[in-house]
């Protein structure tokens, strides 16, 4: 049986760009927990949430933090 992480879709560049813009606009100081950011992003961009899901968006945020994008 394949794990959920293996089925996770990578975010397209335009979605990731919207995510970066969202984080820079909403969080001027220290970032909260990545899951809180992902949930807030999905509330604002509901179509992205439906298409990619919370785990993929949260993973993109974690990867962005690790790459010092935020």
Buried (B, 14 or more C-beta within 10 A) or exposed (E): EEEEEEEBEEBEEEBBEBBBEBBEEEBEEEBEEBBEBBBBBBEEBEEBBEEBBEBBBBBBBBBBBEEEBB
